[in-house]
Amino acid sequence: MSQIYNPDAVPNFIRTLKPWDDPDTAKTLIEQTQDETKLMVTPCPRCGMKRMNPAKVRNALSRYAHVYICPECGTDEALRDMRNLVLPLNRWWIIDRWKGLFAPDKEGGGTP
């Protein structure tokens, strides 16, 4: 029986790390998150779509982080790489999701 991915279970320390501002921090957190979700049905960390195959090896391996991404994102990464138009890690869906949960809004409040 597989578990459902719960992005709200991400630790609060993400708020202080601000991975949406730093690609290196984003890479580290993306890789750690996939390690923690080995038994879960997860959306693609790059696009957020639920196109990931439960057998991780049937997905694409990202060229820029040591994680699996959906096959469509794998193709997109390859095409972008050929044109030197890499999508920065801090613009991946999972980082945007964390930003929506943990970054202060314009009025100074936070959203956990």
GIRAFEN-V665253 format. One record per backbone hydrogen bond with DSSP energy under -1.0 kcal/mol. CO is the residue of the C=O (numbers start at 1). NH is the residue of the N-H. If there is no record, write none. Layout:
co;nh
CO;NH
CO;NH
This chain:
co;nh
3;41
6;9
7;10
11;14
12;15
13;17
14;18
18;21
22;26
23;27
24;28
25;29
26;30
27;31
28;32
29;33
30;34
31;35
32;36
37;40
39;3
41;5
44;48
45;94
46;93
49;44
49;51
54;56
55;58
56;59
60;69
65;67
67;62
69;60
70;74
71;75
72;76
73;77
74;78
75;79
76;80
77;81
78;82
79;83
80;85
88;91
89;92
92;96
93;97
94;98
95;99
96;100
97;101
98;102
99;103
105;108
109;105
